[in-house]
Amino acid sequence: MQGASTGIGYGLKYQARCITDVKADFDHTTFLAGTLSLKEENEVHLIRLSAPGTELICEGLFSHQHEIWDLASCPFDERIFSTVFVSGETYGAAVWKIPELYGQSNSPQLEQLVSLDAHSGKIKCILWWPSGKHDKLISIDEENLFLWSLDSSAKTAKVRSQESVGMLHNLSGGVWDPHDQNAVAGICDSSIQCWDLRTMKKTNSIEHAHVRNADYNPKKQHILVTAEDECGIRIWDLRMPKVPTHELPGHAHWTWAVRHNPEYDQLILSAGTDSAVNLWSSSAVTSDDSITESSPDSPTRQIDPLVCSYSDYEDSVYGLAWSSREPWIFASLSYDGRVVVESVKHFLPKN
């Protein structure tokens, strides 16, 4: 289904991959986006949707010296966020604080609260537990998962524990379970590995899944959606990880990112290198405890619930973020630095 171009646009100066919703801003729909220019000093844009919802306003433009490859907003303080950045062959990660702006036309410098400098390999991402105030932070590199104790007021971060996934695996990211602060899913080159942060031991895995991105269902426990190279989008019940419960076609090329809607969990966004964003409607995945494991040879239920396809982009789309304040609004970011905010209000399920 082809979607009309009704989005509100905003242009970054340089190429970009990362955008995130500012969850702790309870008064506005706000996003952070970061650039990854090779030659110029990079930028973090604080972007706010106007009250009438007709334009995107830059509330702050901040210098960030290095290329930003991961960007995440603190769920309990709207002025705090994290970045993973690259300078040549050097990878780094830090937690930053946005200074008080007071309506200034020229944004002051970001304040670096802590540097997460325990890594020796290529850092992939930083994870905040999705809701509420929490003193834990996770950072992931190619081989290791670190659990940190963060004190933003004291500007300190200490490693609480660390675990290696071993030589046979190569971590590329992860997602923290919103239903269990002790559970995290690591994205490997050919599997999803679930970990218990109390013991730092693996508890479960989905094998032979070539995953680029994953997201937990915010309303139902045990449910995970993945974006995969060969199979588009798959929905899994982690209690029966041998076969997915649903398969969606995904994109004409690589499906790069997937996001469950924070309130209407049957709505799923995906973005791909085919320069498109797709909105899917999946029937509720059963979470009944009486469900039994399907045979690995049994066919999965094939569905194609494409609600709308937004294809008015000129480059690959890598960044997706639903608004937690207004869950019918999402922002997307294409590699050429174009931010588009769309409303899916007319697609919301009827009560």
Secondary structure, DSSP 4 states (H G I P E B T S, - for coil): -BPP--PEEEE-SS-EEEEEE-TT-SSS-EEEEEE--SSS-EEEEEEEE-TTSS-EEEEEEEEE-SEEEEEEE-SS-TTEEEEEEEETTEEEEEEEEPPP-TT-SS--PPEEEEE-----S-EEEEEE-SSS--SEEEEEESSEEEEEEEETTTTEEEEEEEEE--TT----EEEE-TT-TTEEEEE-SSEEEEEETTTTEEEEEEES--EEEEEE-SSSTTEEEEEETTTEEEEEETTSTTS-SEEE---SS-EEEEEE-SS-TTEEEEEETTTEEEEEEPPPPP--TT--PPPTTSPPEE---EEEEE---SS-EEEEEE-SSSTTEEEEEETTSEEEEEE-GGGSPP-
